[in-house]
Amino acid sequence: MDLLHLDSNQLWASVLWGGIGGGYLIYGWRQKASVPLIGGVVMSLACFLPALPMTVVSIATMAAVYKLVKLGY
């Protein structure tokens, strides 16, 4: 990621997915639930990717967390 040439798409995607990932991280930390905690870490680290891969990784992580929580993990 080139910090001198950030475009607005990268910035808004980082804000959106980083905020959602931070919410997952805090929720998992306070509830002592490992699945949302790990999902939050993955989504927070995905903010260092370009906008499209960041979005794909974040949506896949949210789907995986939802599926695992629904299965009882």
C-alpha positions as CSV (number, residue, x, y, z in Angstrom):
1,M,0.0,0.0,0.0
2,D,1.4,3.3,-1.0
3,L,0.6,5.9,1.6
4,L,1.4,8.8,-0.6
5,H,-1.1,7.8,-3.3
6,L,-4.2,6.8,-1.3
7,D,-7.4,7.2,-3.2
8,S,-10.8,7.8,-1.7
9,N,-12.0,4.3,-2.4
10,Q,-9.2,2.8,-0.3
11,L,-9.9,5.3,2.5
12,W,-13.6,4.7,2.7
13,A,-13.2,0.9,2.5
14,S,-10.6,1.0,5.3
15,V,-12.9,3.1,7.5
16,L,-16.0,0.9,6.8
17,W,-14.4,-2.6,7.2
18,G,-12.0,-1.4,10.0
19,G,-14.9,-0.1,12.0
20,I,-16.9,-3.4,11.6
21,G,-13.8,-5.4,12.3
22,G,-13.1,-3.4,15.4
23,G,-16.7,-4.0,16.6
24,Y,-16.2,-7.8,16.1
25,L,-12.9,-7.6,17.9
26,I,-14.3,-5.7,20.9
27,Y,-17.4,-8.0,21.1
28,G,-15.3,-11.1,21.0
29,W,-12.9,-9.7,23.6
30,R,-15.7,-8.8,26.1
31,Q,-17.8,-11.9,25.6
32,K,-14.7,-14.2,25.6
33,A,-15.9,-15.6,22.3
34,S,-13.0,-16.7,20.1
35,V,-14.8,-16.8,16.7
36,P,-15.8,-13.1,16.6
37,L,-12.4,-12.1,18.1
38,I,-10.5,-13.9,15.4
39,G,-12.8,-12.5,12.8
40,G,-12.2,-9.0,14.1
41,V,-8.5,-9.5,13.9
42,V,-8.7,-10.7,10.3
43,M,-10.9,-7.9,9.3
44,S,-8.7,-5.3,11.0
45,L,-5.6,-6.7,9.3
46,A,-7.4,-6.7,5.9
47,C,-7.4,-2.9,6.1
48,F,-3.8,-3.0,4.8
49,L,-5.0,-4.6,1.5
50,P,-6.2,-2.6,-1.6
51,A,-10.0,-1.8,-1.6
52,L,-11.4,-4.7,-3.6
53,P,-9.4,-7.6,-1.9
54,M,-10.2,-5.9,1.5
55,T,-13.9,-6.0,0.7
56,V,-13.8,-9.6,-0.4
57,V,-11.8,-10.7,2.6
58,S,-14.1,-8.8,5.0
59,I,-17.3,-10.2,3.5
60,A,-15.9,-13.7,3.5
61,T,-14.9,-13.3,7.2
62,M,-18.3,-12.0,8.2
63,A,-20.0,-14.9,6.4
64,A,-17.6,-17.4,8.1
65,V,-18.2,-15.9,11.6
66,Y,-21.9,-16.0,11.0
67,K,-21.8,-19.6,9.9
68,L,-19.6,-20.7,12.8
69,V,-21.6,-18.9,15.4
70,K,-24.8,-20.4,14.0
71,L,-23.3,-23.9,14.2
72,G,-22.4,-23.3,17.8
73,Y,-18.7,-22.6,17.9
